[in-house]
Amino acid sequence: MLTHVVVRGDTLGGLARRFYGDASLYPLIVAANRIADPDRLSIGQELIIPDVAVAARAGVPSPSPASTPFATRVMGMNEERFRQIHPGLAARGRTQVELCARRGLALLVTQGLRSWEEQDALYAQGRTVAPIGRQYVVTKAKGGQSYHNFGLAYDIVILDSVGKANWDTSHPGWREAADVGKSLGLEWGGDWTGFKDLPHFQRTGGLSLVECRELIRSGLAAVWQRVA
């Protein structure tokens, strides 16, 4: 994934032609940066340029399928969670959702920022909260041991054609969503060698959890300022 700082004379069509070889692909840049007025760019504005390979596979984009009440509701839930996490991560998450939607793959963001108390409650599932058993364990992280606790991660689920969450990880949509997310510079939990977490995407800026726990003493903004 690339970024571009707007200079005098830049247009979205010109940038799409420069990066993709096709001016008609400018809506990909619009979606990635949530640009309200495509005719107005600000000099010095930093734009996310989605991965060229993803743009090529996506083809010429058309308006997102957001006309149904269900789609509108999903968009609202996604945006509610994106607003609570690091802005750079949120921008990439919105682009992931948008690019997947253009391929007919609907994503629901199920988790964003999570309190330490909520993290401890998840950790208890399968351990001290019934039903008990390894198959019911959903996380290895206690409060303060997850990047969710610092607004640097979010989780998704694939939605089927009737809007039902599809947790079957053999569904090809999981891999497709992962490929799109990774092309945007996100780390995918499905690539982890130990506990694999297919719904999980994060962007940490190289911060360790120890550093996050130290920085959070000064507030969430202190953590976010360290993530470029």
Secondary structure, DSSP 8 states (H G I E B T S, - for coil): -EEEE--TT--HHHHHHHHHS-GGGHHHHHHHHT-S-TT---TT-EEEE--HHHHHHH-S----S--SHHHHHHHHHHHHHHTTS-HHHHHHHHHHHHHHHHTT-EEEEEE-S--HHHHHHHHHBTTTBSS-SGGG---S--TTSSGGGGT-EEEEEEE-TTS-EE--TTSHHHHHHHHHHHHTT-EEGGG-SSS--TTEEE--TT--HHHHHHHGGG-HHHHHTT--
